[in-house]
Amino acid sequence: MSDSPTSAKVNPLSLSVEEAARMLSAAGQKRVTPEQVQADVDAGAPVGRDGRINLVNYTAWLIREVQTR
């Protein structure tokens, strides 16, 4: 097994801003940048005490944000 960043296991319940952006980009048709994810965090997206993002909680927050607009 390689030690490259792409081969490392990623925990979707504890992501950095960069990891969240990569996962969201891979799952969708639009590129999501770390700056976009950070803007969401700055706007109130949930993060843990350690500043890491739970993808399930973040996705729920995004859905609520879209529904309230």
Buried (B, 14 or more C-beta within 10 A) or exposed (E): EEEEEEEEEBEBEEBBBEBBBBBBBEEEEEEBEBEBBBEBBEEEBEBEEEEBBBBEBBBEBEEEEEEEE
